[in-house]
């Protein structure tokens, strides 16, 4: 027996390979993957490079949008905790939902913190918002950790600070939009 493939052994090959030629598709696929990877790197780098905002009004608008987005992550976590307390959400789904809320909350804060305030007045606004974002992100992370550990009983206690923070974030957003 020679090294030639035999019929019926799962060695079907296209005409280009059977004729001894290389199929060009793998090289093209590698080029496409490389192009996509480079594009994603450029996109991530551009998103992370947030320059200064030129006016207080624009900065206040971004702060309001940040408060709205953080309030959304907080409300999601509160809903998930309530559903878990009512025994409507369990295990992996519970842990995943709280992990996503925590990730979203952290991403919101990181994105806002990357924006350079235009002046002292904007610095004060940033400080006010950070006083809300920091404990919200911390509470969301604590919920994620408890859910991953299966400590469902601790969720209501860990979520308690979020009730007031959600309301404060909503008021901040309304005041600065």
N, C-alpha and C positions, 0 to 999 in steps of 0.2 A: 504494500500500500504506500502510495506517495503522500505528500503533505497536502494534496489537493482536497478541497472540501468535498464531502460526499452528500448526495441528495438525502433529504429527510433528517439532517442533523442540526437544523436551526441555524444554518450558515448562509442564509440568503443575503446576497449583496447586489447592489445596483450595478448597471451595465458599466459605469465608469470604473468601479473598483474591480469588477470581473475582468475588464480589459487591461488591468494593471495601472490605471491612472488614478491619481488622488482626487477625491471629491472636494471641490473648493468650499463647500459649506462650512466646515469647522473653522477655517481661517476667517471667513466672513463673520461667523458668529462671535469669535473672539474679538474682532474689530468692533462689532456692535456693542458687545458687553463693555469693552474698554471705553467706547464713546459715551455710553450711558453712565459708567462710573465717573468719568471725568466731568460730565454734566452735573451729576449729583454733588460732586465735591465743590464745583463752582457755585452751585445753588446754595449749598449749606454755608459756604464761606461768605457769600454775598448777604445771606440772611443774618448772619452773625455780626456783620459789620454795619452797625447802625450808627450813623453820624449824628452830629448835633441837630437839634430841632431849632429852627430860626425864630419861632415866636411862642409866647406864653399860651396863646389860644390853641395852637397846634399841639403843644405839649399837654395842655389840659384835656384836649380831646383824646389824645392817646392814653392819658391816665384814666379817663372815664371808660374808654373801651377796655382797658386792662381790668378795671374794677368789675365791669359787666362780665368779662370772661372768667374772672376768678369766682365771682358769685355763681356762675353757672357750674363750675367744678364743685363748689361748696354744696349747691342745691342737689347736684347729682349724688354726692356722697350721702347727704341727709336722706334722700329717697332710698338709696341702697340700704342704709342702716335701718330705715323704717321697714322696708320689705323683709330684711333679715329678721327683724324682731317679730314680724308677723308670720314667720316661717314660710315665706314665699321665695326666698333666695338662699341658696346653700353653696358650700364648698368652693369649687373652682370659679363658678360664675360670680359669686360674691367677692372672692379675692381679686378676680380680674377686673370687675367693675370698680372696686376701690383703688386698685393699682392704676387704672386709667384716669380716674379722677385725680389721684395724687400726681400723676405724671402731667396731666393737663394743667393743674394748679402750679406746679413747679415751672413748667414751660412758660406759662403766662408771666410769672414773676421774672424769670430770666430774660424774656424778650423785653419787658419794660425796663429792667435794670440796664439793658444794653443801650437804651436811648439816653443821649447826653442832654441834660437840662440846659436851656439857653441862658438862665440867669439865676440870681438868688431866690427870686419868687418861685421859680420852678423847683428849686432845691427844696423849699419848704413843702410844696405840693408832693414831691417825691417822698419826703419823710412821712407825711401824713398817710400816703398810700402804703408805704412799706410797713407802717404800724398795723395795717390790716392784712397785708399780704403775708408777712412773716408768720404770724400765728395760724393763719389759714393753711399755709403750706405745711407747717409743722403738724397741725391736727390731721390733715389729709394723709401725711406720711405715717402717723401713728395708727390711723385706721387701716391703712394698707398692711402694715406690719401685723397688727392684731388679726386681721382676716387671714393672712397667709399662715399664721400660727394656729388658726382654728379657734381663737379666743373670741367667740361670738358674743359672749356675755359682757365683754368689756366695750363693745362697740357703742352702745348708748352713752356711756360715760365719756368715752373719747370724742364722741361727736357733739357733746353738749356745747363746747365753745363755738362751734360752727353756726349755731342758731343766731346768736348775736352778731357774729362776723358777717354772715350773709346779709342781714339787715343793714349793717353799717356799710358794706360794699355797695348795696343798692342805693343808699342815700348819697354816698360819695359819687357814684356814677351820675345820679340825677343832678347833683350840685355842679358838676364840671362838664357836662355834655354841651 
